[in-house]
Amino acid sequence: MAMLVSSVEEGSLSAGARKLRVPVATLTRNVNDLEALVGAKLLVRTTRRLELTDAGTEYVASAKQILEQVEEQERRAAGEFLAPRGELVVTTPVQVARLRILPVIDQFLAQYPEIKIRLMQSDRNIDLVDARADVAIRLGRLRDSGLVATRLGSLRVVVVASQDLLDHHGTPTEPDDLRRCPWVVFESPNLFPWRFRNPDSEQIFSVSNEPRLIVSSPDAAVDAAIDGIGATLVLEHDVHAAVQAGELQYLLPEFEVEPIPVHFVHVSRTIMPIKLRSFIDFAVPRLREMLADFGRIPSI
């Protein structure tokens, strides 16, 4: 059962075998035996990926629930519902991990020696059930009402540029003026295309331009902006230090969209493991304090 679920989650039998650290032949044989046992075809093997049959879709959904129950019973047996111990899986966007969550995790681990943490960093929202993750930090509006959410704060979406760039291309007074200067684009689902808000009508609109440089991390975007390669749009905590140091300055704050909310989320459980409750109680006030000075659009 676990081998089938792992293969489906990973997208192939070989990837599932690697995740479980078993030979591919062993996993394939077990999946074939399972299909023979239930008397139905569960998988359709194509050259590119695995596809579930109707029977397989229903079986895997039930199997995930069963495996989750088994895992919970194992946690009970290990004492995770009696004392803060065991592994805690945390997922978070890459930059949030570096700037915010890692310092909190360091303090938490020092206080709870019987807990270990696996930190999964991804700018895509990871399915908590599929990843068997305990808790996640999510940026943006929440869509999954099945998750328990705790608000931590918010972050402005800001445009910044160096003074040298503005001296050469002029300081914009409205978003369309940004087309006069080169852009450094950070490709992120929350930040591209560049969106702005009309301060009079509250209407959201986007502005496009041919990027001079496209990057995959906010650190690279900020460094390029400091070097004068172009203006860039990032979250305010990515650029806070550079603005404080006078290396960059905020542009067009009156046209900023609403700040992006930041939440802790976890799957609803009948009984919460003490390790998870301990982490939430420890991390939430510290993260709220870290984010307290962010998310406030200045008055113009």
Number of C-alpha atoms within 10 A of each C-alpha: 14 17 20 26 19 22 23 21 16 18 15 20 24 17 16 24 21 16 13 15 10 13 13 16 12 12 23 18 11 16 21 15 12 17 16 12 9 11 9 13 15 23 19 11 12 9 6 8 13 17 16 16 14 12 13 19 15 12 17 20 11 12 16 17 12 14 14 15 12 12 13 17 14 12 17 13 11 13 15 21 18 13 14 19 21 19 16 18 18 23 27 24 19 16 18 19 20 12 13 16 22 13 13 17 19 11 12 18 14 10 11 14 11 13 19 16 14 12 17 16 18 14 17 14 14 18 11 18 13 13 13 15 19 20 22 24 21 24 21 14 10 13 7 9 7 10 16 14 20 14 15 21 21 23 24 20 23 26 23 24 28 24 17 16 20 16 9 10 16 14 17 15 12 14 21 12 13 22 15 12 20 20 25 24 28 24 17 15 10 15 15 14 17 21 18 23 18 15 12 7 7 12 10 14 14 12 13 14 15 11 17 13 16 15 15 11 17 21 15 16 27 26 17 21 25 25 15 21 20 26 28 27 28 26 21 20 20 20 25 14 12 18 17 10 9 11 20 26 20 16 21 17 19 16 22 21 21 17 19 18 17 24 22 22 22 21 17 11 9 6 8 15 22 17 23 23 12 16 19 16 11 16 19 17 12 16 19 17 13 15 17 14 12 18 20 12 17 8 6 6
